[in-house]
Amino acid sequence: MKYDPKKHHRRSIRLQEFDYTSPGWYFVTICTNNRECVFGDIVDGEMKLNDAGLMVERVWCELPDHYQGVDIDEHVVMPNHFHGIIVLTDSVGAGPRACPDGSVPQQGDSGQPQGVAPTRLSLPDVVHRFKTMTTTKYIFGVKQHNWPQFRGKLWQRNYFERVVRNEKELQRIREYIINNPLKWEDDKENPRQN
């Protein structure tokens, strides 16, 4: 099929004119591709993570260790999606935390780290890195530990995001995340509901 820009274009679901590098709180929902349930099961209203689900949770919890200016808040890994609150802070710069492998950038003659420029990550950058790291580790799990294979991609191409505007909204979102496993039977992401 020939490319037609009137038919074949992606519409952004992000807020136009909003700076997604701005310090603040962001609620994200990321779904697995085709809503495949690969991270565990809900048992009696509680999420029971399998090894893949534990890996996703571990990667999420380690984000602040790898990326300066990124913090995390409440989160939950569900059978086929993930909810979490990402906090972008005022901190910018590279430094040792900028290297996910734990290595420390080497000093050059100028006294500046080589190959890593001080920068502030945007929300899409953080989500992209989370998806990339979890996909890489999931592929390793498939090869080394016989985790269920996924077709095409582990995660859907896009994700849902909401800019948290005040403390009341933050509390409501935290409660939603905490109670999400209890509401799985009625969740629109539950494949048994479709």
C-alpha positions in Angstrom: 0.0 0.0 0.0 1.4 3.4 -1.0 1.8 6.0 1.8 -1.0 8.6 1.9 -0.3 11.4 4.4 -4.1 12.0 4.7 -4.6 8.4 5.9 -1.3 7.4 7.3 -0.3 9.7 10.1 -0.2 9.4 13.9 -2.3 11.8 15.9 -0.6 12.8 19.2 -2.7 12.3 22.3 -0.4 14.7 24.2 -1.5 18.1 25.3 -0.5 20.6 22.6 1.9 23.4 23.7 2.6 21.5 27.0 6.3 21.1 27.9 6.7 17.5 29.0 10.1 18.2 30.4 8.4 20.4 33.1 8.9 19.4 36.7 5.7 17.8 37.9 3.7 14.7 38.5 2.5 12.5 35.7 0.1 9.5 35.8 0.9 7.0 33.1 -0.8 3.8 31.9 1.1 1.5 29.6 -0.6 -1.6 28.1 0.9 -4.7 26.7 0.5 -5.3 23.0 -2.8 -6.9 22.2 -3.6 -6.7 25.9 -1.7 -10.0 26.5 -1.7 -11.0 30.1 2.0 -11.8 30.7 2.8 -10.3 34.1 0.8 -12.5 36.5 -2.8 -13.0 37.7 -5.3 -11.3 40.1 -6.1 -13.7 42.9 -8.8 -12.6 45.4 -8.3 -9.0 44.5 -4.5 -9.0 44.8 -2.0 -9.0 42.0 0.3 -12.0 42.1 3.3 -11.1 40.0 5.1 -13.8 38.0 8.8 -13.5 37.2 8.1 -11.1 34.3 5.9 -8.9 36.5 8.5 -8.8 39.2 11.0 -7.7 36.5 8.7 -4.9 35.3 8.3 -3.7 38.9 12.0 -3.9 39.5 12.8 -1.8 36.4 10.2 0.8 37.5 11.7 1.0 41.0 15.2 1.4 39.6 14.4 4.4 37.3 15.5 7.0 39.8 18.8 5.2 40.3 19.5 5.5 36.6 18.1 8.9 35.6 18.7 12.1 37.5 15.6 14.3 37.7 13.3 11.3 37.6 11.5 10.0 40.7 8.6 7.6 41.1 5.5 7.4 43.2 2.6 4.9 43.5 2.5 2.1 40.9 1.0 -1.3 40.2 1.8 -4.0 37.7 -1.4 -5.6 36.4 -1.7 -8.8 34.2 -1.6 -6.8 31.0 -0.9 -3.2 31.9 1.0 -0.9 34.2 -0.1 2.2 36.1 2.4 4.5 37.7 3.2 8.1 38.7 6.4 9.6 37.3 7.8 12.7 39.0 10.1 14.9 37.0 12.1 17.1 39.3 14.2 20.2 38.9 17.5 18.2 38.8 19.3 18.0 35.5 22.6 16.8 34.5 24.3 13.6 33.7 26.6 12.2 36.4 26.9 8.6 37.4 23.1 7.9 37.4 22.8 8.7 33.7 24.3 5.3 32.8 21.9 2.4 33.3 24.7 -0.1 33.4 26.0 1.6 36.6 29.2 2.8 34.9 30.6 6.2 35.8 31.3 8.5 32.8 35.0 9.1 32.4 36.5 12.6 32.8 38.1 14.0 29.7 40.8 16.7 29.5 38.0 19.3 29.9 36.9 17.9 33.2 33.4 17.1 31.7 31.9 13.7 31.3 32.5 12.4 27.8 29.5 11.2 25.7 26.8 12.2 28.2 25.4 15.7 28.0 23.5 17.3 30.9 19.9 17.2 29.9 16.4 16.9 31.3 14.4 13.9 30.4 10.9 14.4 29.1 8.0 12.2 30.1 8.1 10.4 26.7 11.8 9.8 27.2 11.2 8.2 30.6 8.3 6.0 29.3 10.4 5.0 26.2 13.4 4.0 28.4 11.1 2.0 30.7 9.5 0.2 27.8 12.9 -0.5 26.2 14.5 -1.8 29.4 11.6 -4.1 30.2 11.3 -5.4 26.7 15.1 -6.2 26.6 14.8 -8.0 29.9 11.6 -9.8 28.9 13.3 -11.1 25.7 16.1 -12.4 27.9 13.5 -14.1 30.1 12.0 -15.8 27.1 15.3 -17.1 25.9 16.8 -18.1 29.3 13.7 -18.9 31.5 11.0 -19.9 29.0 8.7 -16.9 29.7 5.8 -16.8 27.4 6.7 -15.3 24.0 4.9 -12.1 22.8 4.0 -11.4 19.2 5.6 -8.3 17.6 6.1 -6.0 20.6 5.8 -6.4 24.3 4.1 -3.0 24.8 1.6 -1.0 22.7 3.1 1.8 20.7 1.5 4.6 22.7 0.5 5.1 26.4 -2.0 7.1 28.3 -0.8 10.1 30.3 -2.3 12.6 32.6 -0.6 15.7 34.1 -1.4 15.7 37.8 -2.6 19.3 38.6 -3.1 19.3 42.3 -2.8 17.4 45.6 -6.5 16.3 45.6 -6.1 14.8 42.1 -2.8 13.2 43.2 -4.5 11.5 46.1 -7.4 10.3 43.9 -4.9 8.8 41.4 -2.9 7.1 44.1 -6.1 5.5 45.4 -7.1 4.4 41.9 -3.7 2.7 41.5 -3.8 1.0 44.9 -7.3 -0.3 44.3 -6.8 -1.3 40.7 -6.3 -5.1 41.5 -9.6 -5.1 43.5 -11.5 -3.8 40.5 -9.9 -6.2 37.9 -13.1 -8.1 37.2 -14.7 -4.9 36.0 -11.6 -3.4 34.4 -11.9 -2.5 30.7 -8.3 -3.9 30.3 -9.4 -7.3 31.5 -9.7 -9.5 28.4 -12.6 -11.4 30.0 -14.7 -8.2 29.9 -14.5 -7.9 26.1 
